[in-house]
Amino acid sequence: MMRYRDLYAKTIDKWGEKAQYEQTVEECAELIATLQHFARGKVDRRVVVDELADVYLMLGQLIYMFGEEDFTSALEKKITKLHELLNKADAL
């Protein structure tokens, strides 16, 4: 799952975990602002995709830092919950 594991390790070794937490917050904020601009027609899809790529890289680093197994377990629980919600909505 961790395609860029070596890159993440080198990045964290170079700048440290705290800096990467702060960078993640910054990249997420930029994505939020970009999505708001996209919804208003101020930017095109390419800008959103570029910001998504930044956030993807930062999330990969967080997954690396917090543990891939723990993340995968939490993700599976969330996916199960989403399936349950979709099935419940279909039953209505």
C-alpha atoms as an extended CHARMM CRD file, in Angstrom:
* protein
*
        92  EXT
         1         1  MET       CA              0.0000000000        0.0000000000        0.0000000000  PROA      1               0.0000000000
         2         2  MET       CA              2.7980000000        2.4070000000        0.8040000000  PROA      2               0.0000000000
         3         3  ARG       CA              4.1390000000        2.9920000000       -2.6900000000  PROA      3               0.0000000000
         4         4  TYR       CA              6.3190000000        5.9000000000       -1.5920000000  PROA      4               0.0000000000
         5         5  ARG       CA              7.4850000000        4.5130000000        1.7800000000  PROA      5               0.0000000000
         6         6  ASP       CA             11.1660000000        5.3260000000        1.1310000000  PROA      6               0.0000000000
         7         7  LEU       CA             10.3190000000        8.8670000000        0.0750000000  PROA      7               0.0000000000
         8         8  TYR       CA              8.1960000000        9.3810000000        3.1860000000  PROA      8               0.0000000000
         9         9  ALA       CA             10.9800000000        8.0880000000        5.4340000000  PROA      9               0.0000000000
        10        10  LYS       CA             13.5370000000       10.4220000000        3.8370000000  PROA      10              0.0000000000
        11        11  THR       CA             11.1860000000       13.3880000000        4.0630000000  PROA      11              0.0000000000
        12        12  ILE       CA             10.4790000000       12.7980000000        7.7530000000  PROA      12              0.0000000000
        13        13  ASP       CA             14.1770000000       12.2240000000        8.4750000000  PROA      13              0.0000000000
        14        14  LYS       CA             15.0370000000       15.5170000000        6.7820000000  PROA      14              0.0000000000
        15        15  TRP       CA             12.3450000000       17.8130000000        8.2260000000  PROA      15              0.0000000000
        16        16  GLY       CA             10.9610000000       15.9110000000       11.2160000000  PROA      16              0.0000000000
        17        17  GLU       CA              7.4840000000       14.7780000000       12.1860000000  PROA      17              0.0000000000
        18        18  LYS       CA              6.3430000000       18.0860000000       13.7040000000  PROA      18              0.0000000000
        19        19  ALA       CA              7.1600000000       19.9790000000       10.5170000000  PROA      19              0.0000000000
        20        20  GLN       CA              5.2390000000       17.4160000000        8.4810000000  PROA      20              0.0000000000
        21        21  TYR       CA              2.1890000000       17.7420000000       10.7670000000  PROA      21              0.0000000000
        22        22  GLU       CA              2.2610000000       21.4850000000       10.1740000000  PROA      22              0.0000000000
        23        23  GLN       CA              2.7630000000       21.0230000000        6.4350000000  PROA      23              0.0000000000
        24        24  THR       CA             -0.2250000000       18.6550000000        6.3310000000  PROA      24              0.0000000000
        25        25  VAL       CA             -2.4250000000       21.2850000000        7.9610000000  PROA      25              0.0000000000
        26        26  GLU       CA             -1.2360000000       23.8680000000        5.4420000000  PROA      26              0.0000000000
        27        27  GLU       CA             -1.8500000000       21.5880000000        2.4610000000  PROA      27              0.0000000000
        28        28  CYS       CA             -5.3290000000       20.6580000000        3.7290000000  PROA      28              0.0000000000
        29        29  ALA       CA             -6.1690000000       24.3440000000        4.1670000000  PROA      29              0.0000000000
        30        30  GLU       CA             -5.0460000000       25.0190000000        0.6000000000  PROA      30              0.0000000000
        31        31  LEU       CA             -7.2580000000       22.1900000000       -0.6570000000  PROA      31              0.0000000000
        32        32  ILE       CA            -10.2230000000       23.5530000000        1.2890000000  PROA      32              0.0000000000
        33        33  ALA       CA             -9.7500000000       27.0140000000       -0.2010000000  PROA      33              0.0000000000
        34        34  THR       CA             -9.3000000000       25.5650000000       -3.6740000000  PROA      34              0.0000000000
        35        35  LEU       CA            -12.4980000000       23.5190000000       -3.3960000000  PROA      35              0.0000000000
        36        36  GLN       CA            -14.3910000000       26.6390000000       -2.3560000000  PROA      36              0.0000000000
        37        37  HSD       CA            -12.9850000000       28.4850000000       -5.3790000000  PROA      37              0.0000000000
        38        38  PHE       CA            -13.8370000000       25.5550000000       -7.6430000000  PROA      38              0.0000000000
        39        39  ALA       CA            -17.4360000000       25.5000000000       -6.3820000000  PROA      39              0.0000000000
        40        40  ARG       CA            -17.6850000000       29.1860000000       -7.3080000000  PROA      40              0.0000000000
        41        41  GLY       CA            -16.1540000000       28.6560000000      -10.7380000000  PROA      41              0.0000000000
        42        42  LYS       CA            -12.9790000000       30.6020000000       -9.9310000000  PROA      42              0.0000000000
        43        43  VAL       CA            -10.5200000000       27.7650000000      -10.6430000000  PROA      43              0.0000000000
        44        44  ASP       CA            -10.5710000000       24.7460000000      -12.8980000000  PROA      44              0.0000000000
        45        45  ARG       CA            -10.2610000000       21.0390000000      -12.0830000000  PROA      45              0.0000000000
        46        46  ARG       CA             -6.5150000000       21.0560000000      -12.7380000000  PROA      46              0.0000000000
        47        47  VAL       CA             -5.9500000000       23.3060000000       -9.7180000000  PROA      47              0.0000000000
        48        48  VAL       CA             -8.0400000000       20.9960000000       -7.5100000000  PROA      48              0.0000000000
        49        49  VAL       CA             -6.1530000000       17.9390000000       -8.7340000000  PROA      49              0.0000000000
        50        50  ASP       CA             -2.8270000000       19.6460000000       -8.0000000000  PROA      50              0.0000000000
        51        51  GLU       CA             -3.8930000000       20.4130000000       -4.4320000000  PROA      51              0.0000000000
        52        52  LEU       CA             -5.2200000000       16.8600000000       -4.0470000000  PROA      52              0.0000000000
        53        53  ALA       CA             -1.7770000000       15.5600000000       -5.0130000000  PROA      53              0.0000000000
        54        54  ASP       CA             -0.1640000000       17.6850000000       -2.2910000000  PROA      54              0.0000000000
        55        55  VAL       CA             -2.6080000000       16.3830000000        0.3170000000  PROA      55              0.0000000000
        56        56  TYR       CA             -2.1560000000       12.8030000000       -0.9060000000  PROA      56              0.0000000000
        57        57  LEU       CA              1.5870000000       13.0310000000       -0.3060000000  PROA      57              0.0000000000
        58        58  MET       CA              1.0830000000       14.4690000000        3.1550000000  PROA      58              0.0000000000
        59        59  LEU       CA             -1.4970000000       11.8230000000        4.0750000000  PROA      59              0.0000000000
        60        60  GLY       CA              0.9470000000        9.1720000000        2.9640000000  PROA      60              0.0000000000
        61        61  GLN       CA              3.5090000000       10.5940000000        5.3570000000  PROA      61              0.0000000000
        62        62  LEU       CA              0.9880000000       10.6170000000        8.2030000000  PROA      62              0.0000000000
        63        63  ILE       CA              0.0470000000        7.0100000000        7.4970000000  PROA      63              0.0000000000
        64        64  TYR       CA              3.7390000000        6.1400000000        7.5310000000  PROA      64              0.0000000000
        65        65  MET       CA              4.2370000000        7.9720000000       10.8490000000  PROA      65              0.0000000000
        66        66  PHE       CA              1.1600000000        6.6110000000       12.6230000000  PROA      66              0.0000000000
        67        67  GLY       CA              1.4360000000        3.0840000000       11.2560000000  PROA      67              0.0000000000
        68        68  GLU       CA              0.1030000000        1.5090000000        8.1160000000  PROA      68              0.0000000000
        69        69  GLU       CA             -1.5550000000       -1.3970000000        9.9460000000  PROA      69              0.0000000000
        70        70  ASP       CA             -3.4340000000        0.8970000000       12.3330000000  PROA      70              0.0000000000
        71        71  PHE       CA             -4.5300000000        3.0630000000        9.4400000000  PROA      71              0.0000000000
        72        72  THR       CA             -5.6980000000        0.1020000000        7.3690000000  PROA      72              0.0000000000
        73        73  SER       CA             -7.6990000000       -1.2270000000       10.3100000000  PROA      73              0.0000000000
        74        74  ALA       CA             -9.3710000000        2.1430000000       10.8780000000  PROA      74              0.0000000000
        75        75  LEU       CA            -10.0660000000        2.5120000000        7.1540000000  PROA      75              0.0000000000
        76        76  GLU       CA            -11.7180000000       -0.9080000000        6.9680000000  PROA      76              0.0000000000
        77        77  LYS       CA            -13.9980000000        0.0380000000        9.8750000000  PROA      77              0.0000000000
        78        78  LYS       CA            -14.9690000000        3.2730000000        8.1250000000  PROA      78              0.0000000000
        79        79  ILE       CA            -15.6390000000        1.4400000000        4.8560000000  PROA      79              0.0000000000
        80        80  THR       CA            -17.8400000000       -1.0860000000        6.6690000000  PROA      80              0.0000000000
        81        81  LYS       CA            -19.7680000000        1.7600000000        8.2910000000  PROA      81              0.0000000000
        82        82  LEU       CA            -20.2240000000        3.4680000000        4.9220000000  PROA      82              0.0000000000
        83        83  HSD       CA            -21.5670000000        0.2390000000        3.3920000000  PROA      83              0.0000000000
        84        84  GLU       CA            -24.0100000000       -0.0650000000        6.2960000000  PROA      84              0.0000000000
        85        85  LEU       CA            -25.2000000000        3.5170000000        5.7960000000  PROA      85              0.0000000000
        86        86  LEU       CA            -25.6500000000        2.9550000000        2.0640000000  PROA      86              0.0000000000
        87        87  ASN       CA            -27.5870000000       -0.2620000000        2.6530000000  PROA      87              0.0000000000
        88        88  LYS       CA            -29.7790000000        1.4810000000        5.2260000000  PROA      88              0.0000000000
        89        89  ALA       CA            -30.4730000000        4.3200000000        2.7850000000  PROA      89              0.0000000000
        90        90  ASP       CA            -31.3490000000        1.8330000000        0.0360000000  PROA      90              0.0000000000
        91        91  ALA       CA            -33.8310000000        0.0880000000        2.3590000000  PROA      91              0.0000000000
        92        92  LEU       CA            -35.8210000000        3.2890000000        2.9060000000  PROA      92              0.0000000000
